[in-house]
Amino acid sequence: MPINYQELQPQIHTLGEHAVQREHSLRERREQALRLLQQAAAQPQRLRERIELAALQDPRLRCAAPAVEGLTLHRPPPHQDQPRTLLAADGSQIPPDRHAAVEFALLNVGLIEMHPQEAAAPQEHITTLLLADDEDHPSGAPLTEEAVENRRDILERQVLARRAAQLPGPVVALTDGPLELFRETGQPELRQYLDELRSLARLSVITAGYVEILKAQLVVRALELLILAEDELGRASQLRPLFGVDDGDLFRGLLDVGERSAVFALQSNRAQSYKDELALHFFYLNVGRPHQPYLARVEIPAWVAQEPASVDLLHAALLAQCALLGSRPYPYILQRAHEVAVVRFEEAEQVLLMLQRELLSRGLDPGSLSNKLYHKQMSHQRTRYGR
């Protein structure tokens, strides 16, 4: 049946009326958030104390925390050379499918290497890892799609550390997305991931996770603690006095083109696993153009955050990379890594054929796809895997 547009029209009209009212309320909350940011910049210790008190009562609290720099800092683009080497890794995967003829998963990580001070073309490296049965999972648990994605994040750091160990410094190494693992992990997986980060730390690699933000609220969630009453701090993760306001509302007006914010620490229950040199930090960076601000969140570990020269080098490298893609700023080297890593469906089918032939050669039943998957493939024409 088609949509009943006649019935829908008055509902759309009502939604528009409510949107005007919401925008008025939201404007007031944005102004309040900006005032709170100025207050917190003048008294950062008070904000730290509120965060510590709330975190003790509510372990689910996730927010920014003051580090060393002033909260309203807006640092202009640094005047310095590009790093000697710039690396970026991005992964794609074929997830396990219980309906496939042979159940397997595959990871494909693309590594791009650039030397900005030289005229040489970027170098491409590919690492492919087949995960064919549950024993490949470090926790000994079933090989789920989530587990495969965690293995991808581990492998991305492995290939970065492996290549960085062969190069003179300074090396800047980028990945797409947060440094913090958000998916559920077993302890062996988490330890392996942290070990790979420590490998990068031992090599003094300036590593960062690049996150395109739309509605991030880490700083806003911290400012809300200044509004809540003492007896409300235990529910800080649930109460939203500044609902609808996000960090972009704070920093789009504060950061000029090319400027970065202060470096913030990250307060979260999960972040407690990232200790000492791995402690998670971030800053916001305006990679947009005049009158078209565009913010990214750049996540960095403590060994980078504690070295101003490393932060400056990362700042300069990201601006140069984002400028290469014009009006849609994004690090060029990360885009290249993604393009290299993508697994196409015909490639997945070729892997499946190789597995079936191997099983047949050993006198084993290669299996066949389920009827459900057969009809699903007949009705959908996807061309590639991606994350």
PEMOKA-V901378 format. One record per backbone hydrogen bond with DSSP energy under -1.0 kcal/mol. CO is the residue of the C=O (numbers start at 1). NH is the residue of the N-H. E is the energy in kcal/mol with one decimal. If there is no record, write none. Layout:
BEGIN
[[CO	NH	E] [CO	NH	E]]
END
This chain:
BEGIN
[[3	5	-1.4] [4	8	-1.7] [5	9	-2.1] [8	12	-2.0] [9	13	-2.1] [10	14	-2.2] [11	15	-2.2] [12	16	-2.2] [13	17	-1.9] [14	18	-2.3] [15	19	-2.2] [16	20	-1.6] [17	21	-1.5] [18	22	-2.6] [19	23	-2.3] [20	24	-1.6] [21	25	-1.9] [22	26	-2.7] [23	27	-2.1] [24	28	-1.4] [25	29	-1.8] [26	30	-2.3] [27	31	-1.9] [28	32	-2.0] [29	33	-2.3] [30	34	-2.2] [31	35	-1.9] [32	36	-2.3] [33	37	-2.1] [34	38	-1.8] [35	39	-2.2] [36	40	-2.7] [37	41	-2.1] [38	42	-1.4] [39	43	-1.6] [43	47	-1.2] [44	48	-2.4] [45	49	-2.3] [46	50	-2.0] [47	51	-2.4] [48	52	-2.5] [49	53	-2.4] [50	54	-2.6] [51	55	-2.7] [52	56	-1.6] [53	57	-1.2] [54	58	-2.7] [58	61	-2.0] [63	267	-3.1] [65	265	-2.8] [70	73	-1.9] [75	260	-2.2] [78	80	-1.2] [85	172	-2.2] [86	114	-2.8] [87	174	-2.6] [88	112	-2.6] [90	110	-2.9] [92	108	-2.8] [94	106	-1.8] [97	100	-1.5] [99	370	-2.6] [105	131	-3.4] [106	94	-2.6] [107	129	-2.4] [108	92	-2.4] [109	127	-2.2] [110	90	-2.0] [111	125	-2.4] [112	88	-1.7] [113	123	-2.7] [114	86	-3.0] [115	118	-2.7] [123	113	-2.4] [125	111	-3.0] [127	109	-2.9] [129	107	-2.8] [131	105	-3.0] [133	136	-2.0] [134	137	-1.7] [137	140	-2.0] [142	144	-1.7] [144	148	-2.1] [145	149	-2.1] [146	150	-2.0] [147	151	-2.2] [148	152	-2.0] [149	153	-2.0] [150	154	-2.1] [151	155	-2.7] [152	156	-2.4] [153	157	-1.5] [154	158	-2.1] [155	159	-2.5] [156	160	-1.6] [157	161	-2.6] [158	162	-2.7] [159	163	-2.0] [160	164	-2.8] [161	165	-2.0] [163	166	-1.6] [164	167	-1.7] [170	85	-1.5] [171	206	-2.8] [172	87	-3.3] [173	208	-2.0] [174	89	-2.2] [175	210	-2.7] [186	190	-2.4] [187	191	-2.9] [188	192	-2.1] [189	193	-2.5] [190	194	-2.7] [191	195	-2.4] [192	196	-1.8] [193	197	-1.8] [194	198	-2.4] [195	199	-1.9] [196	200	-1.6] [197	201	-2.0] [198	202	-2.7] [199	203	-1.3] [200	205	-2.4] [201	204	-1.7] [205	207	-1.5] [206	173	-2.1] [208	175	-1.8] [209	299	-2.8] [210	177	-2.9] [211	297	-3.3] [216	247	-3.3] [217	221	-2.8] [218	64	-2.3] [218	222	-1.2] [219	223	-2.2] [220	224	-2.0] [222	225	-1.1] [223	226	-1.5] [224	227	-1.4] [224	228	-1.8] [229	232	-1.8] [230	233	-1.1] [232	235	-1.9] [233	236	-1.6] [235	238	-1.8] [235	239	-1.8] [240	243	-1.5] [242	245	-2.3] [246	249	-1.1] [247	251	-2.4] [248	252	-2.4] [251	255	-2.7] [256	259	-2.3] [259	286	-2.5] [260	75	-2.2] [264	282	-2.2] [265	65	-2.1] [267	63	-2.4] [270	273	-1.9] [271	274	-1.6] [273	275	-1.0] [275	278	-2.6] [276	279	-1.5] [277	303	-2.0] [280	266	-1.9] [281	300	-2.3] [282	264	-3.3] [283	298	-3.1] [284	261	-2.6] [285	296	-2.0] [286	258	-2.3] [289	292	-2.9] [292	289	-1.8] [294	287	-2.6] [296	285	-2.4] [297	211	-2.7] [298	283	-1.6] [299	209	-2.4] [300	281	-2.6] [301	304	-1.5] [301	305	-2.5] [302	306	-2.5] [304	307	-1.9] [307	311	-2.0] [308	312	-2.4] [309	313	-2.1] [310	314	-2.3] [311	315	-2.6] [312	316	-2.6] [313	317	-2.3] [314	318	-2.5] [315	319	-1.9] [316	320	-2.1] [317	321	-2.2] [318	322	-2.8] [319	323	-1.8] [322	325	-1.2] [323	326	-1.3] [325	328	-1.5] [331	335	-1.9] [332	336	-2.3] [333	337	-2.0] [334	338	-2.2] [335	339	-2.2] [336	340	-2.2] [337	341	-1.8] [338	342	-1.5] [343	385	-4.2] [344	348	-2.0] [345	349	-2.5] [346	350	-1.6] [347	351	-2.1] [348	352	-2.2] [349	353	-2.2] [350	354	-2.2] [351	355	-2.3] [352	356	-2.6] [353	357	-2.5] [354	358	-2.0] [355	359	-2.3] [356	360	-2.5] [357	361	-2.5] [359	364	-2.9] [360	363	-2.1] [370	374	-2.2] [371	375	-2.3] [372	376	-2.0] [373	377	-2.7] [374	378	-1.8] [375	379	-1.2] [376	380	-1.1] [383	345	-2.0]]
END
